[in-house]
Amino acid sequence: MDTAALSAPMLQYLEHVRVQKRLAPRTHTLYTLDLQRLSAMAAEAHTEVLQLGPQHIRRFVAQMHAAGRSGRGIALILSGWRGFFTWAGREGLVERNPVQDVRAPKSPKPLPKALSVDDAVRFAESSQAQGDPWVQARDSAMVELLYGSGLRVGELVGLDTAASVQALGWIDRDAAEAHVLGKGSKRRVVPVGKAALAALQAWLAVRDQVAPCDAALFIGVRGARLSAASVWQRLRERSLVAGMTTPVHPHMLRHSFASHVLQSSQDLRAVQELLGHASITTTQVYTRLDFQHLAQVYDQAHPRARKKD
């Protein structure tokens, strides 16, 4: 790699990290590229590298971000620069590290892919012809609750068959409501659609064949409460049977729930209330929405809330 554009201190630093850190060739190349980028940007700013200040580094960060580089990519570059200036400080070449307090822009977390309405309904109605009817009934009830009520997988596996002091969550079938304990130990109540209620009734009719005394709503073939990992695996297998183009996981169904209700209702506040993941500020807004309004939005908007008789 051509290092002619690098200053003597930069070359010394690269030799230092090569020997002291025993870097792999690829990693050493990345260090070199970081310093080449720093040298070029300093030259464009008409400033010597060792004379750069925090204002220069922040400007460089802004330039890279404007050019489309991701926050993670910028963070990696800053890490390389930070290491160089830390070494330069120990060598007495700079008085302070100009990168020390500079941070990369935060990268938005990508949302999981949502299924189309047709694919979500097809997935919910799919079944394995040769599969165990007991397992099929359980899995159908799980899918309907994940997609029909937007539950987190942890909330789903925490459900009990009945309300109790010890229960983390339960389904009130008479009221068509799911009571769940979400993140931050926050309880919420969400509507349960007709399709989910029918699937639950079918599941409860056969559930006690395995564990008639266990409190958990969803159990494995050995009678123990089903784990989140098991739900992930069951959904993956179901998606293969259904011929989905991508493996389906619990959060994909939760995101599909939110997307489909929002597309139909355009009521973002109601959707976030149903999901139970609002910030403190937005929660204060959502608390003014009563449950009757949320249930109305759900009934009118969600494709699985109402099913033709």
C-alpha positions in Angstrom: 0.0 0.0 0.0 1.2 3.5 -0.9 2.1 5.3 2.3 4.0 8.2 0.6 1.3 10.7 1.7 1.6 9.9 5.3 3.8 12.0 7.6 6.7 10.6 9.6 4.7 10.4 12.9 2.0 8.5 11.1 4.4 6.0 9.7 6.0 5.6 13.2 2.6 5.0 14.7 1.7 2.3 12.1 5.0 0.5 12.8 4.3 0.8 16.5 0.9 -0.8 16.3 2.2 -3.4 13.9 4.8 -4.5 16.4 3.1 -3.9 19.7 -0.4 -5.1 18.7 0.7 -7.7 16.3 -2.0 -6.7 13.9 -3.3 -8.9 11.1 -2.4 -7.6 7.7 -6.0 -6.7 7.0 -6.3 -4.7 10.3 -3.1 -2.9 9.6 -4.4 -1.9 6.2 -7.5 -0.5 7.8 -5.4 1.6 10.3 -3.4 2.9 7.3 -6.5 3.8 5.4 -7.9 5.7 8.4 -4.7 7.7 8.6 -4.6 8.4 4.8 -8.2 9.7 5.1 -7.1 11.9 8.1 -4.1 13.2 6.2 -6.2 14.0 3.1 -8.9 15.8 5.1 -6.3 17.8 7.0 -4.7 18.9 3.7 -8.1 20.0 2.4 -8.4 22.1 5.6 -4.9 23.5 5.1 -3.9 22.3 8.5 -1.1 20.0 9.6 -2.4 16.8 11.1 -0.7 17.4 14.5 -2.3 20.9 14.6 -5.9 19.6 14.2 -8.3 20.6 16.9 -11.8 19.2 17.9 -13.5 21.7 15.6 -11.6 20.1 12.6 -12.5 16.6 13.6 -16.2 17.5 14.0 -16.1 19.1 10.6 -14.6 15.9 9.1 -17.3 13.9 10.8 -20.0 16.1 9.3 -18.4 15.8 5.8 -18.3 12.0 6.0 -21.9 11.8 7.3 -23.1 14.1 4.5 -21.3 11.9 2.0 -23.4 9.0 3.1 -21.0 7.1 5.5 -22.9 5.3 8.2 -22.6 6.2 11.9 -20.9 2.9 12.6 -18.4 3.4 9.8 -17.6 6.9 11.1 -17.2 5.5 14.6 -14.6 3.0 13.4 -12.7 5.7 11.7 -12.7 7.9 14.8 -11.5 5.0 16.8 -8.5 4.7 14.5 -7.8 8.4 14.7 -8.2 8.4 18.5 -5.6 5.7 18.8 -3.1 7.7 16.7 -3.5 10.9 18.7 -3.3 9.0 22.0 0.0 7.6 20.9 1.1 11.1 19.7 0.3 12.5 23.1 2.5 9.9 24.8 5.2 10.8 22.4 4.9 14.5 23.3 3.8 15.4 19.8 0.4 16.9 20.8 -0.9 18.5 23.9 -4.4 17.0 23.7 -6.3 14.4 21.8 -8.6 16.3 19.4 -10.7 13.2 18.8 -11.3 12.4 22.5 -14.7 13.9 22.9 -15.9 13.6 19.4 -18.6 11.0 18.7 -20.1 9.6 15.5 -23.7 10.3 14.6 -26.1 7.7 15.9 -27.2 5.3 13.2 -31.0 4.6 13.2 -31.8 1.1 14.1 -33.3 -0.7 11.1 -36.9 -1.9 11.6 -37.5 -5.6 11.0 -39.2 -6.4 7.8 -42.9 -6.5 7.9 -45.0 -9.1 6.1 -47.6 -7.9 3.6 -51.2 -8.3 4.8 -51.7 -11.3 2.4 -48.5 -13.0 3.6 -49.3 -12.4 7.2 -52.8 -13.9 6.8 -51.4 -16.8 4.8 -48.8 -17.4 7.5 -51.3 -17.3 10.3 -53.6 -19.8 8.4 -50.8 -22.2 7.4 -50.5 -25.6 8.9 -48.4 -28.7 8.5 -50.6 -31.4 7.1 -48.5 -34.3 8.6 -47.8 -32.4 11.8 -48.9 -33.2 15.4 -52.4 -31.7 15.8 -51.6 -30.7 19.4 -48.5 -28.8 18.2 -50.4 -27.2 15.3 -53.1 -26.0 17.7 -50.6 -24.5 20.0 -48.5 -22.8 17.2 -51.6 -21.4 15.6 -52.7 -19.8 18.9 -49.2 -18.3 19.3 -49.1 -16.9 15.8 -52.5 -15.3 16.1 -51.5 -13.6 19.4 -48.2 -12.4 18.1 -49.7 -11.0 14.9 -53.2 -10.2 16.1 -52.3 -8.4 19.3 -48.7 -7.3 18.7 -47.2 -9.1 21.7 -43.5 -9.5 22.4 -42.3 -13.0 22.5 -41.4 -12.6 26.2 -45.0 -11.4 26.9 -46.4 -14.4 25.0 -44.4 -17.1 26.8 -45.2 -15.3 30.1 -48.9 -15.8 29.7 -50.8 -18.1 32.1 -54.0 -19.9 31.6 -55.8 -17.8 34.2 -55.3 -14.6 36.2 -53.6 -14.9 39.5 -51.4 -13.0 41.9 -48.3 -14.8 40.5 -49.3 -14.5 36.8 -47.2 -12.2 34.6 -50.0 -12.2 32.0 -53.2 -13.9 31.0 -56.0 -13.8 28.4 -59.5 -12.6 29.5 -61.5 -14.4 26.8 -64.8 -13.0 27.9 -63.5 -9.4 27.5 -61.3 -10.3 24.5 -58.3 -8.7 26.2 -54.7 -9.8 26.8 -53.1 -8.6 30.1 -49.3 -8.6 29.7 -46.3 -7.5 31.6 -44.0 -5.6 29.2 -40.6 -4.0 29.3 -39.8 -2.0 32.4 -42.4 -4.2 34.3 -45.2 -2.1 32.7 -48.5 -3.7 32.5 -50.9 -3.1 29.6 -54.1 -4.5 28.2 -54.5 -5.1 24.4 -57.5 -6.4 22.4 -57.6 -9.9 21.2 -59.3 -10.5 17.9 -61.8 -13.1 16.9 -59.3 -15.2 15.0 -57.0 -15.3 18.0 -59.8 -16.2 20.4 -60.9 -19.0 18.1 -57.3 -20.3 18.0 -57.0 -20.1 21.8 -60.2 -22.0 22.3 -58.9 -24.8 20.0 -55.6 -24.9 21.8 -57.1 -25.0 25.3 -59.3 -27.8 24.2 -56.3 -30.0 23.7 -53.6 -28.4 25.9 -54.4 -30.4 29.0 -53.5 -33.6 27.2 -49.9 -32.9 28.3 -49.9 -30.7 31.4 -53.3 -30.3 33.1 -51.8 -28.7 36.2 -49.2 -26.3 34.8 -50.1 -22.6 34.9 -48.3 -21.7 31.7 -50.6 -21.1 28.7 -48.0 -22.3 26.1 -46.1 -25.4 27.0 -43.8 -27.8 25.2 -44.4 -31.5 24.6 -42.8 -32.3 28.0 -45.2 -30.0 29.8 -42.8 -27.2 30.7 -43.4 -23.5 29.9 -42.3 -22.8 26.3 -39.2 -20.7 26.0 -38.7 -17.7 23.7 -36.1 -19.6 21.7 -38.6 -22.4 21.1 -41.1 -19.9 19.7 -38.5 -18.5 17.4 -37.7 -22.1 16.1 -41.4 -23.0 15.7 -42.1 -19.9 13.7 -39.1 -20.5 11.5 -40.3 -24.0 10.7 -43.8 -22.8 10.1 -42.6 -20.2 7.7 -40.7 -22.8 5.7 -43.9 -25.0 5.5 -45.9 -21.9 4.4 -43.4 -21.2 1.6 -42.5 -17.8 2.9 -39.6 -16.1 1.1 -37.9 -15.2 4.4 -37.9 -16.9 7.8 -40.6 -15.4 10.1 -39.7 -14.5 13.7 -41.8 -13.2 16.6 -40.7 -9.5 16.2 -41.5 -9.6 12.5 -45.1 -10.5 13.4 -45.2 -7.7 16.0 -43.9 -5.2 13.4 -46.4 -6.5 10.9 -49.2 -5.9 13.4 -48.1 -2.3 14.0 -47.5 -1.6 10.3 -50.9 -3.0 9.2 -52.9 -1.2 11.9 -51.1 2.1 11.2 -51.6 1.8 7.4 -55.3 1.4 7.9 -55.9 3.8 10.8 -53.2 6.4 10.5 -53.4 6.6 14.3 -49.8 6.5 15.4 -50.6 7.2 19.0 -53.0 4.3 19.3 -50.6 1.9 17.7 -47.7 2.9 20.0 -50.1 2.5 23.0 -51.1 -1.0 21.8 -47.4 -1.9 21.4 -46.5 -0.5 24.8 -43.1 0.9 23.8 -43.7 4.6 24.2 -41.2 7.0 25.8 -42.2 8.8 29.0 -43.1 11.9 27.1 -45.3 10.2 24.6 -46.8 7.9 27.2 -48.2 11.0 28.9 -50.0 11.7 25.6 -51.2 8.2 25.2 -52.7 8.0 28.7 -55.4 10.4 27.5 -56.6 7.7 25.1 -59.0 5.4 26.9 -59.1 1.7 26.2 -62.5 2.0 24.4 -60.8 4.2 21.7 -57.9 1.8 21.3 -60.2 -1.2 20.9 -62.3 0.7 18.3 -59.1 1.5 16.3 -58.0 -2.1 16.6 -61.4 -3.5 15.5 -61.7 -1.2 12.5 -58.1 -1.5 11.3 -56.5 -4.9 12.0 -57.1 -7.5 9.3 -57.5 -10.3 11.9 -59.7 -8.4 14.3 -62.9 -9.2 12.4 -63.3 -12.5 10.6 -66.3 -13.2 8.4 -68.6 -15.9 9.8 
